[in-house]
Amino acid sequence: MADDNARDKPRVHGLGGVFFKAEDPGALAAWYAEHLGVGVQDWGGAVFPWRREDTGGSAYTVWSPFKSSSEYFKPSDKPFMLNFRVDDLDAMLEALRAAGCNVLDRSEDGEQGRFGYVVDPEGHLVELWQPAVEESGE
C-alpha cells in the first residue's frame, strides 16, 4: 500500500540525463548519430525534448558519452551516472539526508541550474538537477 504522505515528499519528476563512459566518445556519438539518428550536437551529446505530465511544461533529457578517464562520476567507480530532474533540490537533499542516504558534500550552480549528488546503495552516482528555468505549458 502506498504511503499516504508520499505526495508531500520531494520526488523526481523526470529523467534529466543518461551519462556514460566510452573509450572514444566522439566516435561512439557519431555511430549513434549515423545508425540510430540520435541528434548529436557540437558539444558531443544529444537532447530529447518532452513535456511534463504534471505541469505540461517543457523539459528535456540529455544523452552524453564521457571519456572513460573522466572523474566526474566519482566517488563512484561505475561506468554510468543517472541524472534526475527535481523541483526543489534543497528539499530533496534534506529528505535524503534525513533518511540516512549517502548525500555528497558536493554541489554545482550554473546557467543550467542547480545540481546535488547522492550515491545509491550499490555505489552509483545519482545527480539531482533542479533546472534553472522551466517553460510553462502554454
N, C-alpha and C positions, 0 to 999 in steps of 0.2 A: 504494500500500500504506500502511495506517495506521501511524503511529508507535507502536511497542510501548510507549513510555513515556507515551503520551497520557493514559492513565488516571490517571497520577500528577501531571499538570499541573492547575493550577486552571482550572476551566471554569465557564461559566454553566450554570444548571440550569432556567432558565425566563425567559420574558418578563415583566418586572416592570411595565412600563407603556409606553404609547404617548402621547406628549405632542406637541401641535402647536399652531401659532399660528393664530388666527382673528380676523377683523375684529370679530365680535361673539360672543364665546364663549358667553354666556348664550343668545342666540337660536339659535345652532348646536346647543348641548346640548339645547335644547327641541325642535328639529327631530328630532334623533336619538331623543329620548325618545318623541315622538309617532309618528313614522313607522317607526322600527325597533325600538321597545320597549326601548331602552337605559335601564337603571335609573339615571338621573342623580340624584345625591344633592344635598343642600343646598349643598355646597361646589363644585358645578359639574362634577363628574366622575362616573365610574361605576367599580364594582369587579366583576370577574368572577372568582368563586372556581373553584379546580380542585385536584386532588391531584397531588402529585409522584409520578412513576412510580418513581423510585429509592428513595424512603423511605416513600411513602404518606402523607406529612404534608400538612396543609392549606396552601394557597398561594392567591394571587390576583394578577390583573393589573389595573392601573389604566388607565383611558382618561380623558384630560383635555385639553380645549382651553385654551390660554393666550391672553391678549391679544396681538395682533400686535406691540405695542410692548414685550413682555416681553424683558428682557435675561438671563433665566435660562439661555438656550441658549448664551450667549457662552462662548468666543470664536467659536463657530460662527455663520455668518450664514444657516444653513439653517432652514426653517420647521418642522422637527420634531426630536424627540430620542427615542431609544430608551433604555429602562431595562431592564437585565438583572439578574436575581437571581443572587447568588453565595453560596457557603457561607463563604468565607474572603476577605474584601475585601483584607486586607493581602497575602496570598499572591498574589492576582490582580494587584494593582497592582505588586508586586515582579517578577512574571514579565513583565508588560507593559513595565516599565522595562528589564529585562534584555534584552528583545527589541528595544529601541530605539524603542518606541512613544511617542507624544506624550501622556504622562500629565500631567495638570494638577496644579499645586500647589494643589489646592482639595479640601476635604472637608467633610462635614457629619455631625454626630452628633445624633440626636434620638430621640423616642419611637418613630418608625417604623423606626429602625435606623441603619446607617452607610452613607454614600454616598461614592464616589470617581468620578473623571472621566477619560476618555481621549478624544482626538479621532482619528477614523479617517482613513485616507489621503485621503479626499475632503472632509474638513472637517466631518463630522457629529459633534456632541457625543454621546457614549455615557456614560450614567450607570450606574454599577455599584452595586448595592444589596445589602447584607447585612442582611436583616430582623432586627429586634430579637429576636423570638422566633418560632419555628416550632412549630406544634402537632404532636403525634405523630400517627401514623396510626391510633391506637387508636379 
